[in-house]
Amino acid sequence: MRDVAEESEFTDRLMPVLRPVRAGNGFEEALEQILQVVRLGLVPGGGRLPAERELAELLGISRVTLREVLKVLQDQGLVESRRGRYGGTFVLPRTDSPGEDELRRRVESVDIEDVLRFREVLEAGAAGLCAAQGLTDEGADRLRTALAATHEAPLPDYRRRDTLFHLTLAELSGSASLTAQYAAVRATVNDLLDCIPLLVRNLEHSQHQHTSLVEAVLDGDAEAARAVMREHCAGTAALLRGFLA
């Protein structure tokens, strides 16, 4: 059990990693930061994270959102919650899972930051083009249909339909080169996404962003379409960095 002075010193050590998240992707960015704390060993196995109230204040999120983040970490076997006077959220000792070697091979062969930057440039560009030039009635129907398919997707099929939605947007931009480049980078992104869990909270958030994106495109608001897409890509990037970096 840490005393008050030790608790303060301990929290200070986490300050370079734990900082208020930006609006838009609070869950994803908070998860990324706490995963960094765990994976960097800033809290060793058996050590306790700061109290919920303090952690929520450091991250600038509600305690409800924080508990959803901690639930993900618990489901992944990274932390455990203990009740009682000396309770809290404790980091579990790391153990390699059966898929750990495969995960390492995938991550080591990819420049994650380069892939994520290129993906964002292509996606934001496609969204802006679609909005600026406008879509035909057929194109608008294709985009709405692709969006509806993601809303109706059972969890195991979600990533496939999500990929088809983004590919549809790229195709509707009217640039064959952009579409080909996006297909290639999306294949790499999907390989990385296969290494991390599907998180219902993140999928729900993504769906809201997809809907806002389609509305901006159909309204012809190129600036809003690019902004929504950049925020959407940033959320995925935060999860991938948190789990894989």
C-alpha positions in Angstrom: 0.0 0.0 0.0 1.5 3.4 -1.1 1.4 6.3 1.4 0.4 9.8 0.3 3.9 10.9 -0.6 4.6 7.7 -2.6 1.2 8.0 -4.3 2.1 11.6 -5.5 5.5 10.6 -6.7 4.0 7.6 -8.5 1.4 9.7 -10.2 4.2 12.2 -11.3 6.0 9.4 -13.1 2.9 8.7 -15.2 2.3 12.3 -16.1 4.3 12.1 -19.4 2.1 9.3 -20.6 -1.3 10.2 -19.1 -2.7 13.5 -20.3 -6.2 14.8 -21.1 -7.6 13.2 -24.3 -8.9 15.2 -27.2 -12.6 15.5 -27.9 -13.9 13.0 -30.4 -12.1 9.8 -29.5 -12.1 9.8 -25.7 -12.5 6.1 -25.2 -9.9 5.1 -27.8 -7.3 7.6 -26.7 -7.7 6.8 -23.0 -7.3 3.1 -23.8 -4.2 3.9 -25.8 -2.6 5.8 -22.9 -3.4 3.2 -20.2 -2.1 0.5 -22.5 1.1 2.4 -22.9 1.4 2.7 -19.1 1.0 -1.1 -18.8 3.2 -2.1 -21.7 6.0 0.3 -20.8 6.1 -1.2 -17.4 5.5 2.1 -15.6 3.2 0.1 -13.3 4.9 -3.3 -12.8 3.0 -6.6 -12.5 1.2 -6.6 -9.2 1.2 -2.8 -9.0 -1.9 -0.7 -8.7 -3.1 2.0 -11.1 -4.1 5.3 -9.7 -7.6 5.5 -8.2 -10.5 5.8 -10.6 -11.2 9.4 -9.7 -7.6 10.5 -10.1 -7.2 8.6 -13.3 -10.4 10.0 -14.8 -9.2 13.5 -14.0 -5.7 13.0 -15.5 -7.3 11.8 -18.7 -10.1 14.3 -18.8 -12.9 11.6 -19.1 -15.9 10.5 -17.1 -15.6 7.7 -14.7 -18.2 5.8 -16.7 -15.8 5.9 -19.8 -12.9 5.0 -17.6 -14.6 1.9 -16.3 -15.3 0.9 -19.9 -11.6 1.2 -20.6 -10.6 -0.8 -17.5 -13.2 -3.5 -18.5 -11.4 -3.9 -21.8 -8.1 -4.2 -20.1 -9.5 -6.8 -17.7 -11.1 -8.8 -20.5 -7.6 -8.8 -22.2 -6.0 -10.2 -19.0 -3.9 -7.1 -18.4 -5.5 -5.9 -15.2 -7.7 -7.2 -12.4 -10.1 -5.3 -10.1 -10.0 -6.0 -6.4 -12.5 -4.8 -3.8 -12.0 -3.8 -0.2 -10.0 -1.3 1.7 -6.8 -2.1 -0.2 -8.6 -2.7 -3.5 -8.3 -1.0 -6.9 -7.1 -1.9 -10.4 -4.0 -4.0 -10.4 -1.7 -4.8 -13.3 -1.3 -8.5 -13.9 2.1 -10.0 -14.7 2.7 -10.4 -18.5 2.5 -13.8 -20.0 2.8 -14.6 -23.7 -0.4 -15.9 -25.3 -0.3 -18.6 -28.0 -0.7 -15.8 -30.7 2.0 -13.6 -29.3 4.7 -14.7 -31.8 2.5 -14.2 -34.8 1.5 -10.7 -33.5 5.2 -9.8 -33.1 6.0 -11.0 -36.6 3.2 -8.9 -38.1 4.1 -5.7 -36.2 7.8 -6.0 -36.8 7.3 -6.2 -40.5 5.2 -3.0 -40.7 6.0 0.7 -40.1 2.8 1.3 -38.3 3.1 5.1 -38.2 3.7 5.3 -41.9 0.7 3.1 -42.7 -1.5 5.1 -40.4 -0.4 8.4 -41.9 -0.9 7.2 -45.5 -4.3 5.7 -44.6 -5.5 9.0 -43.2 -4.3 11.0 -46.2 -6.1 8.7 -48.6 -9.3 8.4 -46.6 -9.6 12.2 -45.9 -8.8 12.9 -49.6 -11.5 10.4 -50.8 -14.1 11.9 -48.5 -13.3 15.4 -49.5 -13.4 14.5 -53.2 -16.8 12.8 -52.9 -18.3 15.7 -51.1 -16.7 18.4 -53.3 -17.7 16.9 -56.7 -21.0 15.4 -55.5 -22.3 11.9 -56.1 -24.8 10.7 -58.6 -28.0 9.2 -57.4 -26.6 5.8 -58.0 -23.4 6.7 -56.1 -25.3 8.1 -53.1 -27.4 4.9 -53.0 -24.2 2.8 -53.0 -22.8 4.7 -50.1 -26.0 4.5 -48.1 -26.3 0.8 -48.8 -22.7 0.2 -47.7 -23.3 2.2 -44.5 -26.5 0.3 -43.7 -24.6 -3.0 -44.1 -22.2 -2.0 -41.4 -25.1 -1.1 -39.0 -26.6 -4.6 -39.7 -23.3 -6.6 -39.5 -23.0 -9.3 -36.9 -19.8 -8.9 -34.9 -17.7 -11.5 -36.7 -18.5 -9.9 -40.0 -18.1 -6.3 -39.0 -14.6 -5.7 -40.2 -15.3 -7.1 -43.7 -18.3 -4.8 -44.1 -16.4 -1.9 -42.6 -13.7 -2.4 -45.2 -16.3 -2.5 -48.0 -17.8 0.8 -46.8 -14.4 2.5 -46.9 -13.6 1.0 -50.3 -16.9 2.2 -51.6 -16.1 5.7 -50.6 -12.6 5.4 -52.2 -14.2 4.2 -55.5 -16.8 6.9 -55.5 -14.0 9.5 -55.4 -13.5 8.8 -59.1 -9.7 8.2 -58.8 -8.6 4.7 -59.8 -5.1 5.4 -58.5 -6.4 6.5 -55.0 -8.7 3.4 -54.9 -5.8 1.1 -55.7 -3.5 2.6 -53.1 -6.3 2.6 -50.5 -7.0 -1.1 -51.2 -3.3 -1.9 -50.6 -3.0 0.1 -47.4 -6.3 -1.2 -46.1 -5.1 -4.7 -46.4 -2.1 -3.9 -44.2 -4.4 -2.1 -41.7 -6.7 -5.1 -41.6 -3.7 -7.4 -40.8 -3.0 -5.1 -37.8 -6.6 -4.9 -36.8 -6.7 -8.7 -36.7 -4.2 -8.6 -33.9 -6.4 -6.6 -31.6 -9.9 -7.3 -30.1 -13.2 -6.0 -31.5 -14.5 -3.6 -28.9 -18.2 -2.9 -28.9 -17.8 0.6 -27.5 -15.3 1.5 -30.3 -17.6 0.0 -33.0 -20.6 2.0 -31.8 -18.5 5.2 -31.9 -17.2 4.3 -35.4 -20.8 3.9 -36.6 -21.7 7.4 -35.4 -18.7 8.7 -37.2 -19.7 6.7 -40.4 -23.1 8.3 -40.3 -21.8 11.8 -39.8 -19.3 11.2 -42.7 -22.1 10.1 -45.1 -24.2 13.1 -44.1 -21.3 15.5 -44.8 -20.6 13.8 -48.2 -24.2 13.9 -49.3 -24.5 17.5 -48.1 -21.5 18.4 -50.3 -19.5 19.7 -47.2 -16.0 18.7 -48.1 -14.4 20.4 -45.1 -16.7 18.5 -42.7 -16.2 15.2 -44.5 -12.4 15.5 -44.3 -12.6 16.5 -40.6 -14.9 13.6 -39.7 -12.7 11.1 -41.6 -9.5 12.4 -39.9 -11.1 12.0 -36.5 -12.3 8.5 -37.5 -8.8 7.5 -38.6 -7.3 8.9 -35.4 -9.6 6.7 -33.3 -8.4 3.6 -35.1 -4.8 4.7 -34.9 -5.1 5.3 -31.1 -6.3 1.7 -30.6 -3.5 0.2 -32.8 -0.8 2.2 -31.1 -2.1 1.3 -27.7 -2.3 -2.5 -28.4 0.7 -2.9 -30.8 3.2 0.0 -30.5 
